[in-house]
Amino acid sequence: MSFYDEVLRELVVALGAALFVAHGLALLRRNRDAERRAVTSGARSAKIKGASRAMAAGRTRDGELVQVPLARSVAFASLGFVMMVAGIASLTV
């Protein structure tokens, strides 16, 4: 095995682990983000133009998502886990 092959395998492990950990943490914070959205949306006046549309879409006025999408985060976390395990398996063989 050459040096470049080993580095590429280590990068696959690192990217998979980063993907798995980042989306796992996002899923753990999901409920806290929903509670924080409920507090700020309750304080928002319904008379503000577009306030109900922003609350219904689950986005802030800047266009950011308030809560991470569940299906996307689970899919990316599982993809990261598979990449991490496959990379570790290729390094140990």
Secondary structure as UniProt FT lines:
FT   HELIX           3..28
FT   HELIX           30..43
FT   TURN            46..47
FT   TURN            49..50
FT   HELIX           51..57
FT   TURN            61..62
FT   HELIX           70..92
//
